[in-house]
Amino acid sequence: MQPILKINLTNRNIEEYNPPQEWINDYLGGASLGARILYDDLNKELKPLSAEAPLLFIVGPLTGTLGPAVGRFVVCGKSPATGLWAESNCGGFWGPELRFCGYDGLWLVGRSDKRSFISILDNEIRINDAEQFWGLDTYEIQKSIRAEIGVSNAKVLSIGMAGENLVSYAGLFCDHGRTAGRTGLGAVLGSKNIKAIAVKGSGKVPIFDPDSFKELRSSSNRFLKNDLVTQVAHDLGTASVADYSDYLGIMPKKYYSKGLMKGSENLSGSAISETILVGTSACHGCVIACGRVVDTGDGIRRKGPEYETLVSFGAILLIQNVNDIVELNELCDRMGLDTISTGNVIGLAYKLYDNKIINRNDLDGLELKWGNADGAMKLISMISKRSGIGDLMANGSKSFASHFGVEEEAVQVNGLEAAGHDPRGASGMAIVYATSPRGACHNKSDYFMVDWGQTHESIGIELFPRQAGAEKSANVARHQDYRAIFDSLVVCFFSNIHFQTLADLTNQAMGTSYSTQDLMLIGERAWNLKRCINIRLGLTSENDTIPKAFLKPFKEGGSADYVPDFKNMMRAYYLARDWDPITGIPSFQKLNSLGLNIQATEFYP
C-alpha cells in the first residue's frame, strides 16, 4: 500500500501516514480500512462540521488497475446529516489519479483560515488561494482550477454552492457529474474552507504480481464485457431496472404514498435510449460505460439521469417529462447536491403543501403541484443558497418535518433519506435500510437484486421470495458482508464477475492468499466495526427502524396488500449477526471472533 497523504489545514503541516500492515491485512482498503483508521477520532462529542472533524479520501488495492470496473474511491468521516458514520463512493478518474501521484489516500484535518483549494501534482502538494473560485458550480470549478494550475488534464474533485453553505446532503463531484453524494461530506469539505482538490500523477499503481494480474484482469474484462448485466447497463444505464422495479411495486411514487403512477413508463432507461440518448460515459478503465449522455433537443450534451434520480425527481414528484428530470439533475449537480436526498426533501415539501401543513407564505409565494417541475427547480436553488424555506430544507427531511411537528412523515432512517427501492416490493430492503451504517442506504447492500435472482450460492447468498419474512434475514446479513468487500477493494457493484475471480485479482495485486471465505470474514469484520463506530456515536437498537410509510400497504400496484414483517425480520437478523437484542451491540464473543478485541474491551469492560 502506498502512503496516505495527511494535511493539517490549520497549521498547513503535510506528512505521510502508513497504516499498520495488520490493518491492511484485516480490512484491505477503501471504506473498511478507512473505518479502522478513523475509529479513534470519531466520538459522540465530535461535531461533523468542526475543524477537528476528519475527512478521509481513500482508494482500494484494485483502484486504477484497469481491472473490472475498479476506477473508484471512497470518502469517509462523520455525517452532518446523521451524526453517524459517513462514507460515500465515487467513480470517474479522480481516485486512480491520486494513486498515480503515489498516494492511496488523502486525510484532511483542521480548517484553512481562508478559502482554498488543494493541488497534488505527483509529490508537489500545495494549498492555494480559492477566494476567486467561491460560488462557482461543480462544472465551472473544474475548468477554472485546471487553468489556474496550468494542467489541462488534471482531475478535480469539488463542492458546489451547497457544500459552501453547509447543506447537510451536499456531495463531492468530479468529471462528468460523478458523485460522492450521500451523507453530506461535501459540507464537511466546505466547512474546512476547501473548494476543490486537483490531482495529476505520472506514476504507476503498485501490483505484487503484474504479469499474472494483467492476464487475469484482461480475461475478467472480456468476461465482464460479454456479461448480460453489463450489456444491459451499457445499453440502458442504471435506469435499466426501472421498468421491472415499477412492475414489482418497488419504485416509490408520490413520496412513497402511491402504488401506481400514470406515465411511469417514461421513467426508464429504455425510454431515455429511445428518445434523448446520444452517447455513453465511463469511469477509468471501465468496459461497462453505464453513464448516460443525452440531448433534450437544444443541441447541448448533458449527463443523463441515473435510476435514483429518475425516481427522486420523477416518480416521487409525479413528474413524467424526462427532459424536466434532466434539467433538475443538472442543477443539482452544478449546485453540488445529492439527488436522492434532494428529491426526497422536495417530495416531502410537496406532500406537506398538499396536506396544508405548509402554505405559500412559508414558500415565499411558491406553489407546489405534483407533476410540475417548476417548484422543484426553485427549491433546489433555495436549498443550495439556504434562502427562505430552503434554509430549513437544507438540514434534511427529518429536521424539516420536525420543524412543522410531523417528523413521522419524513421517509428516512437516522437522518438519511431513503433510496428508490420500496421494501413493500422487495422486503429485504427493510433490513438494509434499518441497519445500514449510514442510514436508509441501498448501496451498503443492493439486496433488491438478490430478490430478483442475482444470488451467490458459493458464499451462501441464496434466493428467497421477494416478499419473504424472517427466513431471509441471515441472507441479508451475508449480502451486506459481501458488499462490504466491494467497498474495501474498491469495486463497482456492476462488476458482475465471479467472487473467486475477485479473490484471485486481490491476491495477485496484494501478494496475499485470501480465499472467498477469508474475504467474507473481512466483510463481516468491517460491517461490525462500523456498527461499533455508530454505537460510539450514540446509536442503539432503537435506531434500527424504518419509516411508518413502509408499514402502510398499498391498494394497487405490484406490492399491493403487503408490508414487511419487520419486527420478526429484525429479531432474526440480530440472531444471525449475534447482536444483543436490547442494546444492538455485537456480542463479546462475536467481536473477539472477528479480531475486534479493542472494541470488545470497550463495550464489555
Secondary structure, DSSP 8 states (H G I E B T S, - for coil): ---EEEEETTTTEEEEE---HHHHHHH-SHHHHHHHHHGGG--TT--TTSTT--EEEE--TTTTSS-TT---EEEEEE-TTTSSEEEEEE-SSHHHHHHHTT-SEEEEES--SS-EEEEEETTEEEEEE-GGGTT--HHHHHHHHHHHHT-TT-EEEE--HHHHTT-TTB-EEETTTEEE-GGGHHHHHHHTTEEEEEEE-------SSHHHHHHHHHHHHHHHHHSHHHHHHHHH-GGGGHHHHHHTT-S-BTTTTBS--TTGGGSSHHHHHHHTEEEEE--TT-S---EEEE--SSS--EE---HHHHIIIIITTT---HHHHHHHHHHHHHHTB-HHHHHHHHHHHHHHHHTTSS-TTTTTT----TT-HHHHHHHHHHHHHT-TTHHHHTT-HHHHHHHTT-GGGS-EETTEE--S--TTTSTHHHHHHHH-TTSS-SSS--THHHHTT--BGGGTB----TT--GGGHHHHHHHHHHHHHHHHHT--TT----HHHHHHHHHHHHT----HHHHHHHHHHHHHHHHHHHHHTT--GGG----GGGGS--SSSTTTT----HHHHHHHHHHHHTB-TTT--B-HHHHHHTT-HHHHHHH--
